[in-house]
Amino acid sequence: MTNNSLSEVAAILKRAKSVAVLCHVRPDGDALGSGFALCNALKNEGKNAYMLFEEQPPERLCIFNTMAEYYTALPVDISAIDLFVSVDSADISRLGAFSSQFGSFKGKTLNIDHHISNPKFAKYNYVIADSTATCEIMPEIFEEAGFEITKDLADLLALGLLTDSGNFSHRDVSAKTFSVAAKLREKGADICDIGYQMFTRQTKARALLYSRVLGKMRFELEDKLVFLTVTQKDFAETGTDKSQTEGFVDFPLSIDGVEVSVSLMEVRKNQYKASLRSRSVNVNAVAERFGGGGHVLASGCMLFGEYEEVVERLTHAVYQQI
């Protein structure tokens, strides 16, 4: 399917009276920022809007009071909804418990995203794959729709922009990224504090988890590939959870000679969530081999099997891309 125009997307949002906003499972800063920003912008326009999550979002990412109201199930009858919007989800399956509801919805569905692997799964789609973040796309939608970008909305959008750009360090950061950041700063977004909250501040428990994970770094392919592994035992013994691993995967790319970093998080026995990062290698192609996807330099997938088997399969897939 092809993209709809910016004006079409804005018109859909302007006409909607009751909107359910969804994002991908295990939401990151961009999913939370773009989702809450859209939901709150719609409320500011006098519309009924509901932010939905499969499960409670990570506490460390919910740094604003404007992120307090959300639901794990639709709080009204589905007949009262005239628009479902998916934000920052690379495919419909990533909507988790809401994927079937989204796919079978009789009314309008809208997909706003920036992942290169997005198949444009909604009835209406606005996928800008060369954008650093969905929060980079959202301001132009708001402006086209005539939605005021308040300080609260600017903070939410800045959260997603900073986290998905790695604090403006990723290779896909463009002049537009900085232009959007400047506009959000003009609207009052506290860029410095958000950056501190996301990339510097941490609890003692997270610091202990990080030290354990770094102590188990594994180098492959003549040190061009690094694996970081987080097990359920690591979580249990440090009193942490999966939300505390945000940003771990970026560290190995600071090591001379490393071209690909893979963070393997044990979900349960013989199941691992892999997050892949690179400065130059197409890790989206690697993730797609295992049913995942994302961006050229930042992707993810789920693998099943014994740990050594998972490492071997990923190592071979990365080798074919280097």
N, C-alpha and C positions, 0 to 999 in steps of 0.2 A: 504494500500500500504506500501511497505517497503522502507527503506532509500537507496539512492544511496551512493556509496563510495566517499570518499574525492577526490580521483583521478578523478572520473567521473565528479564531480561538477567542479573541477578545469579545466578540459578539455572543458566543456561546455562554461565556461566563457572565456577561451583562444580563442576558435574558433569564438565566437560571434563578430560581427562587429558593430551592432547597438542594444543597450539595453535600455529597459524601466525599471526603478527601482521603485517599489511601497512599501509602508508600510501601517500600519493600520491607520484608522481614529483617530483623536485626538492623534497625535503621541507624545510619550514620548521621553526621552533622548536616550533610546536604539534604538528606531525606527529611530530617526533622525541620531544618530551617525552611526549606521550600514548602513543605506541607503545612506547617503552622502559619507561615507567612500568607499563603493562599487562603487558608481557612479564616484567619483573622481579618484579612482584607475583605473577604466576602461578608463577614459579620459587620464590618464597618460600613458596608453598603446596605445594611438592613436585611441581609439574606440569612436564612437558616443554613448553617454550615457545621459539619461534624468531622473532627479529625479522628480517624480510626487506625488502630494498631492491633496486630495479632496478639501481642503481649505488651506488657509495660515497657516503655522505651528506656534506654540506659539513663540512669540517674545523673551520671557525670556529664551528659550532654544536654540535659534539661536545665540550663543555667538562667533562663528568664521566666518571670512570672506568667508571661503570655503563653507558656508551654504547659500550663497546669491542666487545661481542660481537654480531655481526649477520652475515647471510648474503645473498649475491646470488642464491642458488638454494636451494631446499628441501634441507636436508642429510640428510633421511631419506625413505624411500618415502612417497608420498602416502597410502598405505593405513594408515600409522601415525598420521595426523592425524585427529582427530575434530571439530575446529572451526577454521575460518578466520575471523579478525576483521580487518575494515578499520577503521582509525581516521583521522579527519580527511580523508577523501576525498569530494569532492562528487559524484562519479559513478564507476561501475565502470571507465570508460576511463582514469581518472586513476591506476589501479593499474599502468598501464604493462604490463610484461612478465608481470605476474601476473594481469592482468584476466581472461584466458580460463580460467586455472586456478581462479580464484575463482568465476567464473560457471558453470563446469561441475562444480564439486565436488559429490559425491553426499551428503556429510555436511552438518552445520550450518554456516551462514555468518551472521556477525553484523556489522552496520554501525553504528558509533558515530561520530557526526558533529554538526557545528553549522552547516553551510552551508544557507542558505535554498533553494538550487537542488537540494538532494539529493533524488533521486527514490525513495529507500528501496529500493535495488537488491538487498539481501540477503534471505535467508529470514527473518531476524530483524533488526529495526531499532530503533535508539534515536537519533533525530535531534532535537536540541533547538535549533531555529534561532534562538532569541532569546539564546543564550549567546555570550559573547565569544570563547570558545575551546573546543576539545574538552577541553583540560585543565581547564576549568571544570566540565565534566560528569563527568569521570573520578572525582573524589573521592567523589561520592555513590554511584557504582557500587561502588567499593571498600568503602565503609561498609556498603552493603546486602549485599554478598557476604561481609562479615566479614574482608576483607583488611586487614591492618595497614598504615597509611601511615607508613613509616619515614622518617628524614631523607633517605635516598637517593631515595625515591619523591617526597617533598615537593619536593626540588630539581628533579627532572625535570618535575613538574607546574607548578612555578613558572616554569620556562623557557618552557613553552608559553603560560602565562597572560600573562607579561610581553610576549613577542614578538607575540602576536596582538592584544593590547590596545594595542600601541604604547607600552609602559611606562605603561599606564593613561591614555592620552591620547585614545583613540578614542571616538567618540560612543556606541557600543554598550556601553561599560563601564557596568555597573549596580551596585546595592548588593550583589547576589549576588557579583559579581566581587571586590569588596573583602572580602566575607565569606569567600570561598574563599581569597583571599590571606592573610587573617588566620589561618585554620586551618592553612594550609601553613607560615606563619611559626611558629606554635605547635609544629609538628612539626619545626622546625629549618631550614626552607628559608632559604638566604642570599639574600634578596630584593635587598639592596643590591649584592652582588657580581655576581649574575646580571644585574642591570640595567646595571652597568658593563661587563661582558663583551659584552653584546648591543648597547648603544646608545652607548657612549663609546669603549671601547678599539678601536683599529684599527692596522693595519700602515701603513708608509710607502707601500707599493704601492697599498693601498686608498685612501689619502688622495689620491694622484696621480690615480687613476682617477676619484674623486669630483670633483676639481677640473676634469678634462676634461669630464665629463658636465654639470656645472653651467655650464661655459663655453659649452655648446651649447644651453642652455634655449631652447625655442621657445614663444612665446605666441600663442594663437589666441582667437577669439570675444571680442574686446575685453578681452583679458587674463584671461578667466574660466577658460581652459583652458591648461595647460602640458604640453608634451612634454619628457621627458628621454630621450635616446637613447644606448644603449651598443652599440657595434659590436664585431665580432670584432677589428678593428684596434686598438681601445682596449684590449682584453684583452691582445693580443699585445705592445703597446708599453709596457704597465705591468706585465706579468708577473702578471696577475690572472686570475680566472675568474668565472663567473656567481655563485658563492657569495658573492663580495665586493660584490654589488649590493644585498644586504639592507638595506632602510630608505631607499634612495635616493628612492623614489617619495613618501615622506612630506614631504620638504623643501618642495616648491612650495606645499603647503597652509599654510605659515607666511607666505606672501606676501599682503599685503593685496589683496583682490579676487579671488583665485584660488579657484575653486569645485571644479575637477576637476584632478587630476594623473594623467598617464599616463606610465609608464616603458616604453619600447620597447627590448627587448633583441634584437639580431640573433642568431638561432640559427644560421642559414646564409643564403646568398644568397637574397633574396626570401622569407624566413620570419622573423617577428618574434613574440616573446612579449610581450604587453601586460599590464601590471599597472596597475589603475585604483584610485584612491582619491578620496574626496570627503568633505566635511563635511555635505553636505545633498542632493546629487544622487544619484539611483538609478543607480549605475554597474553594478549587476547586470543591469539591463535593457539596458545598452549591451553588456556582455560576452555576454549571451545571443544577441544578433543575430549574433555570430560564432562561435557554438557553445561559448561558455564559460559562466562563472557564478561564484557565490561568495556574497558578502554584498551587502546594499543599498549599503553605503558602501565596500566593498573587494572587488573582483572581478578576474578575469583571463581571458584568451582568447588564442588563437593566430591570427595573420593571415598571409596569403600575398600577395605582390605586390611591386611596386616601392615603395620607401620613401615617396615623395610620395603614391602611391595609398593606401597604408596610413594615412598621416596624414589624408588627405582623408576617407576612409571613417569613421575614428574621430571626426574633428571633426564630421562631419554627424550621427553617431549621438549624440554628446554634446549637440549643439545641440538635438536633438529632446527631450532630457530636461531641459534647463535652462529 
